[in-house]
Amino acid sequence: MSVDPARLAPMADAIRALSMDAVQAANSGHPGMPMGMADVATVLYAKFLKFDPARPDWADRDRFVLSAGHGSMLLYSLLHLTGYARPSMDDLRNFRQMGSPCAGHPENFLLDGVEATTGPLGQGLAMAVGMAMAERHLNAEFGDLVDHRTWVIAGDGCLMEGINHEAIGLAGHLKLGHLNVLWDDNRITIDGGTDLSTSEDIPARYRAAGWHTVSCDGHDFAQIERALAEAAASPLPTLVACRTVIGKGAPNMAGSHSVHGSPLGDDEIAATRDAIGWHSEPFVVPEDILADWRSLAHRGEAEHAAWTSRLNSSPVKAELERRMSGDLPAGNEAGKAFASWLAEDQTVATRKASEMCLNVLAQHVPDLMGGSADLTGSNNTKAKCQEPFSPDNYGGSYVYYGIREFGMAAAMNGMALHGGVIPYGGTFLIFSDYCRNAIRLSALQQTRVIYVMTHDSIGLGEDGPTHQPIEQVMSLRLIPNLNVFRPADIIETAECWQLALQTSETPSVLCLSRQNLKQVRRDGEMLSGKGAYRLKAADSARKVVLVATGSEVEVALETAAALEAQGIGADVVSMPCMELFEQQDDFYRADLLPSDVLKVSIEAGATLGWERHVGNDGITIGLDRFGASAPAKQLFERFGFTAAAIVPQIIEKIKN
């Protein structure tokens, strides 16, 4: 379709009409951005975006991310108008209502064509960086079978958020030329004009980060096409500054912050219909305009057919399809290698055990794409066979993210959403707080992202309380659909890695020790799969169950031995994953943690939450204060994580 305003203007007005009508019907939502960016979005879909509504899972489609997720009606309108199976017009009528897939902010698991769950500002753009990284990585391996662009619509808020600085710095450094950000430069935020809060030269900042920049009048179709063509041709990531009017078309409210997050109202909607010449009833699109929108799919259908022909004749077809489906390689060769470790006796930090696992996994699971936020040597996240991912080698599978924890986490979400790679990335557990909102989005979006969080307790020692996690493990357990693993030794670490890879719709956090831990397991197959298991049964009549995680499992074993020496029978239960344990049936959980014995939890972190497993009459050995700077052994003694400190508490409790 040529840039013919006579055809494109009514198409854009269809977005405006649907957006203002849906927000009005819901009496809730954000009409301003969809109305302001309608012209840009129309040119993007009409001239540039590669998509096929009949096959929304097409591996080589362009990815379109609405980073400014509050303007969700822009995306819902586009999906309906271009012919996706959903949202239907009834879905649009029920925008923001129970049962409609048209949620207040776009959710990737509700609608095909929604590539990412967005709304927390800046994260959509940062996830798009990860999508562009995955595209370049897979292109290096599969050639023109993976050769597409990632397009983003972002607002002023997205560009202000701190994560934006992290994301654009990484994208510029990596020269991700297939990434294009369309900035809705309307100079309005909720509070009012952007001059209330910022005076920075945003294009200059992007150029300083290694981006190409171009600008256009966001309501001039020819200028928009020129700018998007320049972006598509650039070897660098491109910021397109689209100067727009928020609420474009509303005669009395356009250009004002009052149109940002509230319905226009019946009177203003009527005036807008007159102003733009839209005379259809609410939720009605004239047939000729709808036909123009639906015709856009023909280009994508032809491109998809040509791609399918290339795929069917390619020797890498099966591998690309496996990678994009998310299936793991057949054979479980890594698991067989790990099984041999049971017969050994290795005392290593679980961060080192994780590295040993990766050296095996990276050889058998080519999907793995790792990295670290500038802590590679401390997180032990780089396998020996991995090469750096860089502009000179997009085939590399290890990313040096720099000191960008939040940006790293969001990029990993984008990689997982793109498909074809399984991302993992490392930092210290204490810095999970820097990436927490992205971890939450990993869980919400049902992505297979693996967080390697080392230095998991006061056991990191001399770096002191600023770096010693206290509440982090338990607080991460509060996030739904997130598996938090805290393995006790090399065997549990290997099992946790396997479990993390197997949960394709659940992200994982591996909490790993800095200090060396003794191997506590020498038998059993995948005992961590149920989240907890009996590591040691009582030698005499059981009176106590000690349940522990990570480095404290060793303490629990020492405590049990001391109790047994005094004739007090004690089980030891290792619980590497509380979430998986809580998914087990009542019989299994009651067998491990029976109601008729004293239960004691031992974990070097916050005690809140352990009462659900040990009961209100149990004992919670933990740390509800900040740590201190000292060697790990001294800290464990100081804060009572020794058998000598725990045994008297248990004996006193039993007596009473």
PyMOL commands that set and color helices and strands:
alter all, ss='L'
color gray80, all
select helices_A, chain A and resi 5-26+32-36+38-48+69-82+89-93+123-145+156-160+162-174+194-196+202-208+221-233+257-259+266-276+287-295+297-312+317-325+333-343+350-364+376-379+405-418+429-444+458-460+472-476+490-502+527-530+552-564+578-582+586-592+611-614+632-638+643-655
alter helices_A, ss='H'
color red, helices_A
select strands_A, chain A and resi 63-66+150-155+179-185+188-189+192-193+212-217+238-243+348-349+368-372+398-400+422-428+450-454+483-485+508-512+516-517+533-536+542-548+569-574+598-602+619-621
alter strands_A, ss='S'
color yellow, strands_A
deselect
rebuild
show_as cartoon
